[in-house]
Amino acid sequence: MKARVHITLKNGVLDPQGKAIEHALGGLGFHGINDVRQGKYIELELSESDRAAARASVEAMCEKLLANTVIENFEIDLDG
């Protein structure tokens, strides 16, 4: 089973990397961009076949290592 994890900064948390991307895009001629937020994308290949157990395992991974839950949100998508 494949798990895809999208990790983004919570609303209200400053995103200097997103601002740098926004500024660079403007410098390259891309206009009309009001805000850029950057994040992380992680793919995991799991041997678990039970969907509920897989989700619980990936949630534990996010809470313990993959995401800083004080300032980041995470979303999990499972395939398989």
C-alpha positions in Angstrom: 0.0 0.0 0.0 1.3 3.4 -0.8 0.8 6.4 1.5 1.2 10.0 0.4 1.7 12.6 3.0 1.3 16.3 2.3 2.7 18.6 5.1 1.9 22.3 5.1 2.4 25.1 7.6 -0.6 26.0 9.6 -2.5 29.3 8.8 -0.9 32.2 10.6 2.6 30.7 10.6 5.0 32.8 8.7 6.4 31.2 5.5 9.5 33.0 4.4 10.3 30.4 1.8 6.9 30.8 0.3 7.4 34.6 0.2 10.8 34.1 -1.6 9.1 31.9 -4.2 6.3 34.4 -4.6 8.9 37.2 -5.2 10.9 35.1 -7.6 7.8 34.2 -9.7 7.0 37.9 -9.9 10.5 38.6 -11.1 10.1 36.0 -13.8 7.0 37.7 -15.1 4.3 35.6 -13.5 1.8 38.2 -12.2 -1.4 37.9 -10.2 0.0 35.6 -7.5 -1.4 36.8 -4.2 0.2 34.2 -1.9 2.5 31.2 -2.0 2.7 28.6 0.8 5.3 25.8 0.4 5.3 22.4 2.1 6.6 18.9 2.0 5.5 15.8 0.1 6.5 12.3 1.3 5.6 8.9 -0.3 5.8 5.7 1.8 5.5 2.2 0.5 3.9 0.1 3.3 3.6 -3.7 3.6 0.5 -3.2 5.7 -2.7 -4.4 3.9 -5.3 -3.2 6.4 -6.3 0.3 5.5 -7.2 1.4 9.1 -3.9 0.0 10.5 -1.9 1.7 7.7 -3.6 5.1 8.3 -2.9 4.8 12.1 0.7 3.9 11.5 1.3 6.8 9.1 -0.5 9.2 11.5 1.9 8.0 14.3 4.9 8.6 11.9 3.7 12.1 11.2 3.1 13.0 14.8 6.5 11.6 16.0 8.8 12.5 13.1 7.5 13.6 9.7 5.6 16.8 10.8 6.1 19.4 13.5 2.5 19.4 14.7 3.0 22.6 16.6 3.3 24.6 13.3 2.4 22.1 10.6 -0.7 20.2 9.4 -0.6 16.9 7.5 -2.9 15.1 5.2 -2.6 11.4 4.4 -3.8 9.7 1.1 -3.7 5.9 0.9 -3.7 3.9 -2.4 -4.1 0.1 -2.6 
